Amino acid sequence: MGGVESLYFVAGGSIVMTIAKKAVVWGLFAAGGTLSSFLFPVLIALFLLIATGNVPEGLQFEQFHTFAASWLGKACLFIVLFLSLWHAAHRLRVVAHDFGIRKDTLVANTVYAVAAIGTVLAAFYLFSIR
Amino acid sequence: MSRNPYVRPISTTTWYMRHGRYKVYVLRELTSFLVMFYSFLTLVGLYALSTSPESWDAFLASQQGVGMIIFHAVALLYFLFFQTFPWFKLAPKAMPVQMGETKVPDNAIIIGHYIAWAVLSLFILWLAGVLS
């Protein structure tokens, strides 16, 4: 293989790579949007219940600690937090642009750093619940 | 082409105020602040949970009050009408479902989302001990 063909091959490869990367980024974003759309209303409702002083039984220390200490509980909490943070970060980047902030690199680094810190904290806290 | 084409001046900071549809768009996008806020609030809770029973109780106590009730109630309504429901409405366009030759009607996909959402929410409320 030589000349034009290999060039085409290289170009084709990089296009495939770009599409694959975009698919992952977009997939995580969409998954986060779906998860937060489905789960945040009930999460906010639980915080509302806590705010009224009627802490439900499952959120008392014993029960909730048992849930968060289980591998299934850990996995659920981590996936929801990680994907929601990623989703929100991506959208906040667009929001910044919509409000006339044109320093996209700075904004992107900031929001993704916040999401990354949140994700690491989630992993760390969940790991230390045993 | 003219050397100095006329560019209609549009504010980069207040453009969405010109049209109702743009305002709705911006309101929808702003729900991402709520996602960030509640994610980090949950993280603060997980930190308290990982520390001790006393700190978990202190976290729960710190979340009580009339101010928080109003905040959560407004946040809940805002989130439902500007994130959850629009997301469901968008679902058939984002993920069209085809069965054999026939396309699943948009309404069926939307109703499916609402049913799944209701079941999931009730399950979590049951898990949290609200429904028992």
HADDOCK unambig.tbl for C-alpha pairs under 7 A between the chains (distance, minus, plus):
assign (segid A and resid 37 and name CA) (segid B and resid 83 and name CA) 6.18 0.50 0.50
assign (segid A and resid 37 and name CA) (segid B and resid 84 and name CA) 4.40 0.50 0.50
assign (segid A and resid 37 and name CA) (segid B and resid 87 and name CA) 6.84 0.50 0.50
assign (segid A and resid 38 and name CA) (segid B and resid 84 and name CA) 6.72 0.50 0.50
assign (segid A and resid 38 and name CA) (segid B and resid 117 and name CA) 5.60 0.50 0.50
assign (segid A and resid 41 and name CA) (segid B and resid 76 and name CA) 5.98 0.50 0.50
assign (segid A and resid 41 and name CA) (segid B and resid 79 and name CA) 6.97 0.50 0.50
assign (segid A and resid 41 and name CA) (segid B and resid 80 and name CA) 6.64 0.50 0.50
assign (segid A and resid 42 and name CA) (segid B and resid 121 and name CA) 5.81 0.50 0.50
assign (segid A and resid 44 and name CA) (segid B and resid 72 and name CA) 6.28 0.50 0.50
assign (segid A and resid 44 and name CA) (segid B and resid 76 and name CA) 6.01 0.50 0.50
assign (segid A and resid 45 and name CA) (segid B and resid 76 and name CA) 6.93 0.50 0.50
assign (segid A and resid 47 and name CA) (segid B and resid 72 and name CA) 6.98 0.50 0.50
assign (segid A and resid 48 and name CA) (segid B and resid 69 and name CA) 5.68 0.50 0.50
assign (segid A and resid 48 and name CA) (segid B and resid 72 and name CA) 5.43 0.50 0.50
assign (segid A and resid 48 and name CA) (segid B and resid 73 and name CA) 6.73 0.50 0.50
assign (segid A and resid 50 and name CA) (segid B and resid 60 and name CA) 6.70 0.50 0.50
assign (segid A and resid 50 and name CA) (segid B and resid 63 and name CA) 6.75 0.50 0.50
assign (segid A and resid 50 and name CA) (segid B and resid 64 and name CA) 6.35 0.50 0.50
assign (segid A and resid 51 and name CA) (segid B and resid 63 and name CA) 5.45 0.50 0.50
assign (segid A and resid 51 and name CA) (segid B and resid 64 and name CA) 3.85 0.50 0.50
assign (segid A and resid 51 and name CA) (segid B and resid 65 and name CA) 5.69 0.50 0.50
assign (segid A and resid 51 and name CA) (segid B and resid 68 and name CA) 5.86 0.50 0.50
assign (segid A and resid 51 and name CA) (segid B and resid 69 and name CA) 5.44 0.50 0.50
assign (segid A and resid 52 and name CA) (segid B and resid 64 and name CA) 6.09 0.50 0.50
assign (segid A and resid 52 and name CA) (segid B and resid 65 and name CA) 6.66 0.50 0.50
assign (segid A and resid 52 and name CA) (segid B and resid 69 and name CA) 6.40 0.50 0.50
assign (segid A and resid 53 and name CA) (segid B and resid 64 and name CA) 6.02 0.50 0.50
assign (segid A and resid 56 and name CA) (segid B and resid 128 and name CA) 6.28 0.50 0.50
assign (segid A and resid 56 and name CA) (segid B and resid 129 and name CA) 5.63 0.50 0.50
assign (segid A and resid 56 and name CA) (segid B and resid 130 and name CA) 5.49 0.50 0.50
assign (segid A and resid 57 and name CA) (segid B and resid 128 and name CA) 6.49 0.50 0.50
assign (segid A and resid 57 and name CA) (segid B and resid 129 and name CA) 5.08 0.50 0.50
assign (segid A and resid 58 and name CA) (segid B and resid 127 and name CA) 6.57 0.50 0.50
assign (segid A and resid 58 and name CA) (segid B and resid 128 and name CA) 4.02 0.50 0.50
assign (segid A and resid 58 and name CA) (segid B and resid 129 and name CA) 4.84 0.50 0.50
assign (segid A and resid 59 and name CA) (segid B and resid 128 and name CA) 6.08 0.50 0.50
assign (segid A and resid 61 and name CA) (segid B and resid 53 and name CA) 5.92 0.50 0.50
assign (segid A and resid 61 and name CA) (segid B and resid 56 and name CA) 6.63 0.50 0.50
assign (segid A and resid 65 and name CA) (segid B and resid 49 and name CA) 6.69 0.50 0.50
assign (segid A and resid 81 and name CA) (segid B and resid 39 and name CA) 6.06 0.50 0.50
assign (segid A and resid 84 and name CA) (segid B and resid 35 and name CA) 6.63 0.50 0.50
assign (segid A and resid 85 and name CA) (segid B and resid 36 and name CA) 6.11 0.50 0.50
assign (segid A and resid 85 and name CA) (segid B and resid 39 and name CA) 6.82 0.50 0.50
assign (segid A and resid 88 and name CA) (segid B and resid 32 and name CA) 4.71 0.50 0.50
assign (segid A and resid 88 and name CA) (segid B and resid 35 and name CA) 6.07 0.50 0.50
assign (segid A and resid 88 and name CA) (segid B and resid 36 and name CA) 6.11 0.50 0.50
assign (segid A and resid 91 and name CA) (segid B and resid 29 and name CA) 6.64 0.50 0.50
assign (segid A and resid 91 and name CA) (segid B and resid 32 and name CA) 6.29 0.50 0.50
assign (segid A and resid 92 and name CA) (segid B and resid 32 and name CA) 6.32 0.50 0.50
assign (segid A and resid 95 and name CA) (segid B and resid 29 and name CA) 6.47 0.50 0.50
assign (segid A and resid 99 and name CA) (segid B and resid 12 and name CA) 6.56 0.50 0.50
assign (segid A and resid 99 and name CA) (segid B and resid 13 and name CA) 4.64 0.50 0.50
assign (segid A and resid 100 and name CA) (segid B and resid 12 and name CA) 4.62 0.50 0.50
assign (segid A and resid 100 and name CA) (segid B and resid 13 and name CA) 4.57 0.50 0.50
assign (segid A and resid 122 and name CA) (segid B and resid 43 and name CA) 6.26 0.50 0.50
assign (segid A and resid 125 and name CA) (segid B and resid 46 and name CA) 6.17 0.50 0.50
assign (segid A and resid 125 and name CA) (segid B and resid 47 and name CA) 5.65 0.50 0.50
assign (segid A and resid 125 and name CA) (segid B and resid 50 and name CA) 6.16 0.50 0.50
assign (segid A and resid 128 and name CA) (segid B and resid 50 and name CA) 5.98 0.50 0.50
assign (segid A and resid 129 and name CA) (segid B and resid 50 and name CA) 4.80 0.50 0.50
